[in-house]
Amino acid sequence: MIVYNLACDQNHPFEGWFSSPIDFENQRDRGLVECPICGSKTVERKLHAPRINVGAAPSNREQAVESATQADGDIDTAKLAQAVAGFVKGVRENTEYVGEKFAEEARAMHYGEKPHKGIRGRADKETARELREEGIEFQSLPFPVDFPNSH
């Protein structure tokens, strides 16, 4: 897998994982690569230092992606689906669903009005931009998180 540092035409930085440089170009040209912050599909690679394995054990995310990639570079969709399901399960088990109150809850934690905890919910692009401008860190996810807590 190749990890690229990417940025949209609004200069929002984000990371993308691809099986090859051609895979990145093909996905970008088909409009499948978009900025998780603003949704722009005008995306370019940025300069970055290559990742070098210096003997440290790979992270769970790296292992999941590598195990889903076959020797010929094609993705094993069953393994990829299993990796995504594991990620969703982890998000679900370690966060509280706050729905449309996401921005309100994130601000309350950021400004010390509530204790910090993992939350998930919904925010439109404008609200997400405002949160980032206030210095509130969060991550947009590439899949729906609209599932209530039920373990």
N, C-alpha and C positions, 0 to 999 in steps of 0.2 A: 504494500500500500504506500502511496505517496501522500504526504500531508502538505497542503499548500496554504500559505497565508494569502488571504483574498481581501479585496475591498470593493465596495460598490461605487457608483458614480457620486455618491454623497460622502465618500471616504470613510464609511463604517467598516472597521476591520472585523474579519471573522476567519475561521479555519474550515477547510474542506478536505475530505479524504477521498482519494481516487485510486483506481487500480493502475492507471498509467497517465502520462501527459495527454495522450489521445482521448482517453476516457473523459478527462476534465474538459477538453475542447469540445467533444461531442455533446456532453451534457449541457455545457454553457450555450452552445449554438442552438440547442433544442429548447432553451429556456427553462431547463431543469435546475439550474443553480441560481439561487436568489438570496439576497441579503436577509438575514433573520431579523434585522432591526427595522428596516424600512420596506422590504419586499422588492427592491429594485432588482431587475434581472440583467442590468448592465454591470457585469462583474469582471474584474481583472486580477491576475496573479500579482502579488507584491514580492519584492526581494525578501529572501529569508535564508537563514543558515540551514543546511540540511540536518536532519535528525540523525545522529550517530549513536548506535548502540554501544555503550562502553562497559557492558557486562551487567548492568542493572537489570533486575527482573522486569519484564514488560508489565504495564498496568493491565487491569482487567479489561478496560476498553480496548487497548491495543490487542490483547489476546483474543477478544471476541471478534474484532474485525479481521485479524489475521487468520483465525480459524474458519471464517466464512469465505475466505479467498482461496480458490483452488490454485493449483500449480500453474495453470494456463492463464491466470489472472481473472477468470470469470468468477462471479460471486455465486456461492452456493446459497440459494434463496432460503432454503430451510434453516440453515445455520444462521443466516442473517436475521431471519424472523425470530429465531430463538434468542439471539443476542439483543434484539430490540425489545422483545418481551421481558427479558431480564432487566433491562434498563428501566422500562416502564414500571415494573414491579418495584424496583429500588426507589424510584421517584415516589411512587404511591405509598410505600411503607415509611418513607422518611420525610414526608411533607404533609401539611394539612391543606385540604381544598377550601379556598376562600371565595371562589367564583369571581363575581363582578367586583368584589371588595378588595381585589388584589392590590391596586394602587394605594388605597386607604390604609390597608394593613402594612404594606411595605413602608409607607411614609411614617406610620406610627412607630415601627421598629427602628427605622433610620434616625428618627428624632428623639428616641429614648422614651417614648410614651408607652411602649409595650416591650416585653422581653423578646429577644431575637429567637426565631424558630424557623424551620423550613416551611415555606408555603408555596402553593401553586394556585393559579387562577387565570383570569382573563384581563387583558388590557389592550385597547386599540393602539394603533401605531402612534398617534399623537400623544396619548398618555404615556406610552413607553418612552418616547423621546423626552417628555418632561421629566420622567423619573430619572433617566440617564443624566439629564442636565443638572438635576439636584444632587447627583453623585450617588444615587441609589443603584447598587449593583444587583443584577438579576440576569437570567439567561432565558431567552426565547427558545422554546422547544419545537422541533419540526414535526410534532404530532399533537393531537388533541390531548388536553389534560383535564377535560371536563368529566371527571369521574369522582363522585363523592367518596369520602373515606369509608371503607368497609373492608376490614382485614379478615 
